[in-house]
Every structure is written in C-alpha cells, then in structure tokens.
Amino acid sequence: MDLNTIWFILIAILYTGYFILEGFDLGVGMLLPFVAKTDSQRRAVINTIGPHWDGNEVWLITAGGATFAAFPNWYATLFSGFYLPLFLMLIGLILRGVALEFRSKDENPRWRAFWDWSICIGSFIPALLWGVAFANFLRGVPIDAAQNYVGGFWNLLNPYALVIGLLSTCGFLLQGAVFLALKTEDALRDRVQSLAFQLWIPTGLLLAAALRYSYIETDIALKEGLQPGVVPYAALVSQIAAGYFVFRKQFGKSFIFQSLTIVLVTASAFMGLYPRVLISSLDPVWNLTITNTSSSPYTLQVMSIVAVIFVPIVLIYQGWTYWVFRKRISENPEKLVY
C-alpha cells in the first residue's frame, strides 16, 4: 500500500471521528431550544457538551490540515469551488462557539434565549452542509482540465445533495438525542428518551432513500476498483439496531450502533470515491485523484512520522477527558456550573 492510499485512509478516519464526536454535539445544539423548558434544563443540556465541543472540532482542523499537506491540489479545488458553503459552515461553527461562551455572561432571559437559538442555528448549518458537501463529492461537480471548479453555488444544491443533507441533519439529531439520554437525569432525560425514537424513524427512512438514490445519481456501482459492496447495507442494519435499542431504552447500545452507522456511511462515501478525491461531472479524465493531487513522496513520509507520534497522544488525551466527565448532568440549579 503506497503513502497516497495510506493518507487517503487517514483522512477518511479523521472525518469519521469528527462526524461521530461532533455529530452528537451538533445534535445537542440543535435540540437545545426544544428539549429544555427551563433555564436550568438548558444549562444542563449545554453542560453535557461543554467539556468536549471544542476538542471535537480538533478532528476537523486536523482533517483539513492533513488534506492541505497530503493532497494540496484537492484542498485548493475544494476550498475554491466550495467556498460559499464552507464559509457558511464556518460562520455556523463560529456562531455556535461564541454562543456557548457568551450565554452565561448575562442573566437576562432575552439574552440567553438569543444565544440558545444561536447555538441551535449554528449547529444546524454545518449538520446540513456536511451532507450536501459529501453528496457532491460522490455525484460529481464541474471541474475542468486545470483542476478548477467552474460551476456555481446552485450547482451544489441539487435534489440528491439535499436528501443527503437532510440525512446528515437527522442522523446528528438522533446522535445528540441518544447522547443526552445518556448524560441527563429526571424530566429532561424522560423527554429526550421519547424524542429519540421519534427521530429514529425519519433517520432510518432517509438512510434507506439515500442508499437507493446513491445508486441512481452516482457511479458507485459502476466504477472500477474498490466498491463499497455490502458496507452501505450494513449501515442500514446498524441503523435499525440503533432504533431497536432506543425502543428498549438501552441508550448505551443505541449510541454504539448509531456511531457504527456513521462509520459505515462515511466509509461507503470514501470507498465510493477511491482512488478519486473529487469527481468531474464534465469529463472523467479530469477527475482529481490521490495521484494527481498529492504532495511529494518525501512530504508524505515526514507527515507519516509525525502522525505516528502525535495521533496516539491526541487519542489518549481526548479519551481521558471523556472518562473524567463521564457522569450524568443534573438539572438541579445547585449542582450546575455556569
């Protein structure tokens, strides 16, 4: 296996980790105004992700940095062609981060309500746009012989991309609801448990529709080389298992299977791409691949040494933070930290 393939796999792993971890805190953010009825409940919801949300975003930063270093031409085409949706995504993430920090600066109910809705909107934007982005990676976008994106913003908002965007939004909502069921107590937990099953139904239907639509809109079944095979169907089975355990109120198992669903869906997307990184809808000859977009072999070698040293350190540290903050969050105002 060459270094180009290894780094493609590593980037896929980084995005998978990001979608699992950031998925639940985006879901929690979107659910905040709807599941929490009092200020103490809203504070409890925020405290479930308070120690983790900024650390979860490190996975995205690392994935972007790895893409820039390992496949600079992919990075250049991606960030020029997808500039507006990526900018909107960045605005959403900034809005959410600012809201999480500013909400408790004033006890005025209107002030806190404004930032609560900012958290919700700032979580919804990236949840939707990540699905839209990956759908367009698979479907193909107008890329010319010079590896330049020659389409517009509206090219990206096609029906297939919107379906995948709705799937990513519902999937993250479900991930957030299950996470809250694991982390909260009393009335808040009861409300979230009921909501989790209601969210599982549209998520499962959207996943089934997205799988069928993908075989119509993309070349995932016709491309030469690596194909996803049974992986997308395994994702559907995992989603059904997640719903079963939600129904049984076994939310630890449900969270595991929902995370596995995200792993399998992301793996299907990257397997459908390989060895391409962006597909040209104008001419297959102009596809961006792991070969024609990569850095020099020496750069990839140096990056591999750095990754072997530092990735385990990051994983150990982040695992430790989840262990330290593993306890449930009470909505009792005397136990809350603002």
C-alpha positions, 0 to 999 in steps of 0.5 A: 500500500503506497503513502497516497492510499495510506493518507487517503485512509487517514483522512477518511478516519479523521472525518469519521471521528469528527462526524461521530464526536461532533455529530452528537454535539451538533445534535445537542445544539440543535435540540437545545431550544426544544428539549429544555423548558427551563433555564436550568434544563438548558444549562444542563443540556449545554453542560453535557457538551461543554467539556468536549465541543471544542476538542471535537472540532480538533478532528476537523482542523486536523482533517483539513490540515492533513488534506492541505499537506497530503493532497494540496491540489484537492484542498485548493479545488475544494476550498475554491469551488466550495467556498460559499458553503464552507464559509457558511459552515464556518460562520455556523461553527463560529456562531455556535462557539461564541454562543456557548461562551457568551450565554452565561455572561448575562442573566437576562432571559432575552439574552440567553434565549438569543444565544440558545437559538444561536447555538441551535442555528449554528449547529444546524448549518454545518449538520446540513452542509456536511451532507450536501458537501459529501453528496457532491463529492460522490455525484460529481461537480464541474471541474475542468482540465486545470483542476478548477471548479467552474460551476456555481453555488446552485450547482451544489444544491441539487435534489440528491445533495439535499436528501443527503443533507437532510440525512446528515441533519437527522442522523446528528439529531438522533446522535445528540438525542441518544447522547443526552439520554445518556448524560441527563437525569429526571424530566429532561432525560424522560423527554429526550428518551421519547424524542429519540425514537421519534427521530429514529424513524425519519433517520432510518427512512432517509438512510434507506432513500439515500442508499437507493438514490446513491445508486441512481445519481452516482457511479458507485456501482459502476466504477472500477476498483474498490466498491463499497459492496455490502458496507452501505447495507450494513449501515442500514442494519446498524441503523435499525439496531440503533432504533431497536435499542432506543425502543428498549431504552438501552441508550448505551447500545443505541449510541454504539450502533448509531456511531457504527452507522456513521462509520459505515456511511462515511466509509461507503462515501470514501470507498465510493470515491477511491482512488478519486478525491473529487469527481468531474461531472464534465469529463472523467479524465479530469477527475482529481485523484490521490495521484494527481493531487498529492504532495511529494513522496518525501512530504508524505513520509515526514507527515507519516512520522509525525502522525505516528507520534502525535495521533496516539497522544491526541487519542489518549488525551481526548479519551481521558477527558471523556472518562473524567466527565463521564457522569450524568448532568443534573438539572438541579440549579445547585449542582450546575456550573455556569 
